[in-house]
Amino acid sequence: EKGIATEIAIHSHAIPNQWPRAVLEEIKSYCTTVPSKAKQGRTDLRDVDLVTIDGADARDFDDAVYCEESGSGWRLLVAIADVSHYVSVGSALDKEATIRGTSVYFPDRVVPMLPEVLSNGLCSLNPKVDRLCMVCEMQVNGAGKVTDSTFYEAVMRSKARLTYSQVGAFLEGRSKKSVPKPLQPAIRELHALYQAFAKARGRRGAIEIDLPQTKFKLNEDGEIDRIEVVPRNDAHRLIEECMIAANVQSAKFLKRHRIPGLYRIHAKPDPDRFNDLRLYLVSLGLKVAHPDHVEPRHFTELIRQTADRPDAASIMMSMLRSLTHAEYSPKNIGHFGLALESYAHFTSPIRRYPDLLVHRAIRHIVRGGKAGNYDYAPKEMERLGAITSGHEKRAEEATREVEAWLKCQYMEQHLGDEFDGVITGVTNFGVFVQ
């Protein structure tokens, strides 16, 4: 039956997918346009050429960017939908968002964290309409280092909804018209800024794993018609780097003001698991750092060393499996994979509850509050860190199950066919083949 795999996953993982009556009552009063009263007292960015850059099939747009030359570097604006304006602490909406924790993206549908009136409406930075946003404005020098940053509440009007392929075609010189002419200078500056960020990332030694992303194209019966590899281009990477920069500044802001918030933490590899990886790689004739001294750059060096080998995919998967899972916590231990001392999630409050908590903390300080009179105590933040990490894991397991189901259904029509493959892992229950 169409969509049955998703239905089973939703129920077996107890993913909330019905809106309680209290939430439906609460959103009744929401209109489709931003009330003029809500725009008062905010920085007016409606004349700034902010744009959204997303996948062609994206339905919610929670981040917009703008870049211009400034001195020997750049001025970068990252504007994020101001979800905290609409979802107040302790409201029915807020309680439901805590229970959901994250939007869950299945191949055939999305179970959103927030109702559509917000996720696809008031909190989606649609083009040519006024929207409330929280802005991280950064000054970046020529070496890709953020020298200054400030946060403020604003009102904006996105100038265009651009896609990765449109921006990619423009930057690669394949199309002069895929980006509207008035917006082209800002896109060129964004690209120049990205190149500086990328060099800084290389110097930092962040792990560079550029795995191909796959996308399921479903037919009318909800079965896989084909599986496509989505090529990543500089448009994907520049947005990624801008979001990382804003996330880093958010984490530094939380730390500086000593206000409870959730950091995105990624611990060093577990010594035992890394030792297993080390023994495997040494047996292949590779030099590997000792578990006590391993740094992110060692992973990147290994990826570069083995890129041309026939077993590169297998080596990369083994390295991925040795890494720990990133989590949310009020205790900042840094992010190993990105080689960063402080990192938080600020850029997707429509679909991730930790981002909404980060927005609330920033907004509290921006409005003149102090850490002492904030809505959340450190103990409560610890509880929310554990809950949101659990919800993220639940979403990943549920989507993985549905994808596995659909893949099996798809491969049924190829029984007896032969394919070339690479074994990327061996376990007690079988082998992984790519």
FENFEN-V102140 format. One record per residue. N is the residue number from 1. RES is the residue in one small letter. PHI is phi in whole degrees, 0 to 359 (NA if undefined). OMEGA is omega in radians with two decimals (* if undefined). Layout:
BEGIN
n->[N,N]
res->[RES,RES]
phi->[PHI,PHI]
omega->[OMEGA,OMEGA]
END
This chain:
BEGIN
n->[1,2,3,4,5,6,7,8,9,10,11,12,13,14,15,16,17,18,19,20,21,22,23,24,25,26,27,28,29,30,31,32,33,34,35,36,37,38,39,40,41,42,43,44,45,46,47,48,49,50,51,52,53,54,55,56,57,58,59,60,61,62,63,64,65,66,67,68,69,70,71,72,73,74,75,76,77,78,79,80,81,82,83,84,85,86,87,88,89,90,91,92,93,94,95,96,97,98,99,100,101,102,103,104,105,106,107,108,109,110,111,112,113,114,115,116,117,118,119,120,121,122,123,124,125,126,127,128,129,130,131,132,133,134,135,136,137,138,139,140,141,142,143,144,145,146,147,148,149,150,151,152,153,154,155,156,157,158,159,160,161,162,163,164,165,166,167,168,169,170,171,172,173,174,175,176,177,178,179,180,181,182,183,184,185,186,187,188,189,190,191,192,193,194,195,196,197,198,199,200,201,202,203,204,205,206,207,208,209,210,211,212,213,214,215,216,217,218,219,220,221,222,223,224,225,226,227,228,229,230,231,232,233,234,235,236,237,238,239,240,241,242,243,244,245,246,247,248,249,250,251,252,253,254,255,256,257,258,259,260,261,262,263,264,265,266,267,268,269,270,271,272,273,274,275,276,277,278,279,280,281,282,283,284,285,286,287,288,289,290,291,292,293,294,295,296,297,298,299,300,301,302,303,304,305,306,307,308,309,310,311,312,313,314,315,316,317,318,319,320,321,322,323,324,325,326,327,328,329,330,331,332,333,334,335,336,337,338,339,340,341,342,343,344,345,346,347,348,349,350,351,352,353,354,355,356,357,358,359,360,361,362,363,364,365,366,367,368,369,370,371,372,373,374,375,376,377,378,379,380,381,382,383,384,385,386,387,388,389,390,391,392,393,394,395,396,397,398,399,400,401,402,403,404,405,406,407,408,409,410,411,412,413,414,415,416,417,418,419,420,421,422,423,424,425,426,427,428,429,430,431,432,433,434]
res->[e,k,g,i,a,t,e,i,a,i,h,s,h,a,i,p,n,q,w,p,r,a,v,l,e,e,i,k,s,y,c,t,t,v,p,s,k,a,k,q,g,r,t,d,l,r,d,v,d,l,v,t,i,d,g,a,d,a,r,d,f,d,d,a,v,y,c,e,e,s,g,s,g,w,r,l,l,v,a,i,a,d,v,s,h,y,v,s,v,g,s,a,l,d,k,e,a,t,i,r,g,t,s,v,y,f,p,d,r,v,v,p,m,l,p,e,v,l,s,n,g,l,c,s,l,n,p,k,v,d,r,l,c,m,v,c,e,m,q,v,n,g,a,g,k,v,t,d,s,t,f,y,e,a,v,m,r,s,k,a,r,l,t,y,s,q,v,g,a,f,l,e,g,r,s,k,k,s,v,p,k,p,l,q,p,a,i,r,e,l,h,a,l,y,q,a,f,a,k,a,r,g,r,r,g,a,i,e,i,d,l,p,q,t,k,f,k,l,n,e,d,g,e,i,d,r,i,e,v,v,p,r,n,d,a,h,r,l,i,e,e,c,m,i,a,a,n,v,q,s,a,k,f,l,k,r,h,r,i,p,g,l,y,r,i,h,a,k,p,d,p,d,r,f,n,d,l,r,l,y,l,v,s,l,g,l,k,v,a,h,p,d,h,v,e,p,r,h,f,t,e,l,i,r,q,t,a,d,r,p,d,a,a,s,i,m,m,s,m,l,r,s,l,t,h,a,e,y,s,p,k,n,i,g,h,f,g,l,a,l,e,s,y,a,h,f,t,s,p,i,r,r,y,p,d,l,l,v,h,r,a,i,r,h,i,v,r,g,g,k,a,g,n,y,d,y,a,p,k,e,m,e,r,l,g,a,i,t,s,g,h,e,k,r,a,e,e,a,t,r,e,v,e,a,w,l,k,c,q,y,m,e,q,h,l,g,d,e,f,d,g,v,i,t,g,v,t,n,f,g,v,f,v,q]
phi->[NA,303,76,293,298,293,302,296,297,300,285,291,260,52,275,296,225,240,278,297,303,300,291,299,295,294,274,303,281,285,264,274,244,285,298,299,298,291,278,291,76,251,292,268,250,294,268,279,281,287,225,256,231,218,292,298,259,293,246,241,240,257,226,231,227,209,218,216,293,209,61,266,222,219,252,243,248,244,256,242,311,275,293,296,292,264,249,273,303,83,288,300,299,295,298,293,296,293,293,278,77,199,283,247,259,271,301,252,192,241,259,281,283,238,301,301,302,264,298,252,243,303,257,253,282,294,291,65,228,289,219,276,214,251,246,250,259,235,255,240,275,298,270,81,255,283,264,202,212,216,245,202,273,215,239,226,218,302,277,194,256,261,252,301,291,296,292,300,298,292,292,276,80,278,210,263,249,289,241,306,308,297,265,298,301,295,292,296,295,302,292,296,297,302,297,291,299,297,295,297,297,298,295,292,88,299,291,252,246,259,287,295,272,249,230,272,256,265,269,296,272,79,258,291,274,201,245,253,270,267,289,268,237,294,294,301,291,291,295,303,293,296,292,299,300,294,295,295,296,297,297,295,296,301,294,298,267,50,255,299,201,258,269,266,252,220,285,298,302,298,306,294,294,291,295,300,298,300,299,296,289,296,295,268,88,260,269,228,294,288,307,288,243,290,231,306,297,296,295,297,299,296,298,293,300,257,305,265,280,294,260,302,297,295,296,297,295,297,294,300,292,280,280,280,269,290,221,251,204,285,267,276,249,88,237,298,301,270,56,235,284,221,209,222,261,239,266,222,290,293,240,224,295,303,296,297,294,295,301,297,295,296,300,301,288,302,273,92,284,239,303,293,248,276,297,245,272,307,296,295,293,298,298,292,297,294,295,292,296,295,294,296,296,302,296,296,295,295,291,296,298,295,297,297,301,296,296,297,299,293,285,305,283,247,303,93,284,244,224,278,213,242,284,256,187,235,232,290,253,147,239,261,237,254]
omega->[-3.09,3.07,-3.05,-3.14,3.13,3.12,-3.12,-3.13,3.13,-3.10,-3.08,3.11,3.12,3.11,-3.12,-3.11,3.04,3.14,3.08,-3.11,-3.11,3.12,3.14,3.09,-3.08,-3.08,3.11,-3.06,-3.12,3.07,-3.06,3.11,-3.13,3.13,-3.07,3.14,-3.10,-3.11,-3.06,3.09,3.13,3.04,-3.10,3.14,-3.03,3.12,-3.13,-3.07,3.07,3.11,3.01,3.09,-3.07,3.04,-3.09,-3.09,3.12,-3.13,3.07,-3.08,-3.07,3.12,3.09,-3.08,3.03,-3.13,3.04,3.11,3.14,-3.07,3.12,3.13,-3.06,2.93,-3.10,3.04,2.99,-3.10,-3.09,3.13,-3.08,-3.11,-3.08,3.09,-3.05,-3.09,-3.08,-3.09,3.07,3.11,3.11,3.11,-3.10,3.14,3.13,3.12,3.10,-3.14,-3.13,3.06,-3.09,2.96,-3.13,-3.05,3.05,-3.14,-3.06,3.14,3.10,2.95,-2.99,3.09,-3.12,3.13,-3.05,-3.14,3.07,-3.02,3.12,-3.08,-3.01,-3.12,3.08,-3.05,-3.13,-3.09,2.99,3.06,3.13,3.10,3.08,-3.13,3.00,-3.00,2.95,3.12,-3.07,2.98,-3.08,3.14,-3.06,-3.14,3.11,3.12,3.10,-3.08,-3.14,3.09,3.10,3.12,3.06,3.08,-3.08,2.96,-3.06,3.04,-3.11,-3.10,3.14,3.02,-3.10,3.10,3.11,-3.10,3.10,-3.12,3.10,3.14,3.13,-3.09,3.14,3.12,3.14,-3.14,3.10,-3.03,-3.08,3.03,-3.14,-3.03,-3.11,-3.08,-3.05,3.14,-3.13,3.13,3.10,3.12,3.09,-3.12,3.12,3.11,3.13,-3.12,3.08,3.10,-3.09,3.11,3.13,3.12,3.11,3.13,3.14,3.13,3.11,-3.13,-3.12,3.08,-3.09,-3.12,3.10,3.10,3.10,-3.14,3.10,3.00,-3.06,3.07,-3.07,3.13,3.14,3.10,3.14,3.05,3.08,3.07,-3.09,3.01,-3.13,-3.13,3.08,3.10,-3.09,3.10,3.08,-3.02,-3.11,3.08,3.14,-3.11,3.10,3.14,3.11,3.14,3.14,3.12,3.12,-3.14,3.10,3.14,3.13,3.13,3.11,-3.09,-3.10,-3.10,3.10,-3.13,-3.12,3.11,3.14,3.03,3.01,-3.04,3.11,-3.06,3.05,3.12,3.07,-3.06,-3.11,-3.13,-3.14,3.12,3.07,3.12,-3.10,-3.14,3.14,-3.09,3.10,3.11,3.09,3.11,-3.12,3.09,-3.08,-3.13,3.08,-3.12,-3.12,-3.04,-3.06,3.10,-3.14,-3.08,3.12,3.10,-3.12,3.12,3.13,3.13,3.14,-3.13,-2.99,-3.03,-3.06,-3.13,3.11,-3.13,-3.10,-3.12,3.14,3.14,-3.12,3.13,3.11,3.13,3.12,-3.09,-3.13,-3.11,3.08,3.14,3.08,-3.09,3.04,-3.14,3.05,3.11,-3.06,3.08,3.13,-3.12,-3.07,-3.05,-3.13,-3.12,-3.11,3.14,-3.13,-3.13,3.09,3.07,-3.08,-2.83,-3.13,-3.11,3.07,-2.98,3.12,-3.10,3.12,3.13,3.12,3.11,3.10,3.10,-3.11,-3.14,-3.13,-3.13,3.14,-3.13,-3.14,-3.14,3.04,3.14,3.08,-3.14,-3.10,-3.12,3.13,-3.09,-3.01,3.03,3.14,-3.12,3.13,3.14,3.09,3.12,-3.12,3.08,3.14,-3.12,-3.07,3.07,3.11,3.14,3.11,3.14,3.12,-3.14,-3.13,-3.12,-3.12,-3.12,3.12,3.12,-3.13,3.14,3.13,3.12,-3.11,3.12,3.13,3.13,-3.13,-3.08,3.10,-3.10,-3.14,3.13,-3.13,3.12,3.10,3.13,2.97,3.13,3.07,3.07,-3.08,3.12,3.09,-3.14,-3.13,-3.12,3.12,-3.12,3.02,3.14,3.08,*]
END
